[in-house]
Amino acid sequence: MMDPKVLDDIAKQLSAAVPEDLHKLRDDLQKNFRAILSSAFSRMSLVTREEFDAQQSVLTRTREKLEALEERLKEMEKNL
């Protein structure tokens, strides 16, 4: 899930880029931008940095175990 503060910041930046004569609509635009961004990000398969790092760590450990098992298998095959 995307951090709501990040969505708010992006929505504010987008609404700030609106031409001056439309600034009266800034609050409405900001709410609409936030809703659109939230909807778009929720449809994406995004993960947090913490989740990514945790999965990367699991993958590294799994790869190390697999390599160790491959070595053991080679040794066992050699002894047969």
N, C-alpha and C positions, 0 to 999 in steps of 0.2 A: 504494500500500500504506500502510496506517495505521501510524503509529509505535507499536511495541510498548509503549513507556513510557506513551503516552496510554491505551492499552487497560488497562494495569496500574493506572493512576491511577483510571480510571473504575470498574474492577472493585473496587478498594479502597473507593471512595466508596460503591458499592452495598452491599458487604458491611458497611460501617460503619453503614449505615442499618437493618440487620437488628435486630429486637428483642433485648434483652439475653439472654433465655433461649435464643436460638439462636446465641449467639456461639461456642459450642463447635464449631459447624460452619463457622466463619468461613473457614478455609482452603479447605475443600471448596467453599463457596459462591463464594469469590473465583475459584477455578479455573474453576468452571462459568460464572460471569458473564463471565470473560475469553473463554472458548471461544465462548459465545453471541454476545458482542459482535464477536469476530473473524470469526465466520461471517457475521453480519449485515452488517458493513462490507465484507467481501470480495465480497458479492453486489451492492453498490452501485457505481455508476460514479463513484467519488471520485478526485480527483487532488490532488497536493500543491500548496501555494501556489506553489512554484517552477515546476512544470509549467504551472499556470494562467497565471502571469505571462509565461512564455516563449511560450505560445500567443497570449496577448493581444498581445504584441509583434509576433509574426508576422502576426497579423490586421491590426494597425495599419499595418505596412509594406505589406501586400498591398492594403489599402484605398487607401493613398497612391499606389501604383503604378497601380491601376485608375483613380483620378481623373485622374492624369497622362495615361494612355493615352486616356481619354475626351476630354480637352482636345485632345490631338494629333489624334484622329479628327475632332473638330469643325472644327479648323483645316484639315485635309486636305479635308473635305467642302466647306468654304467656298471653298477654292481651286479646286475642280472647277467 
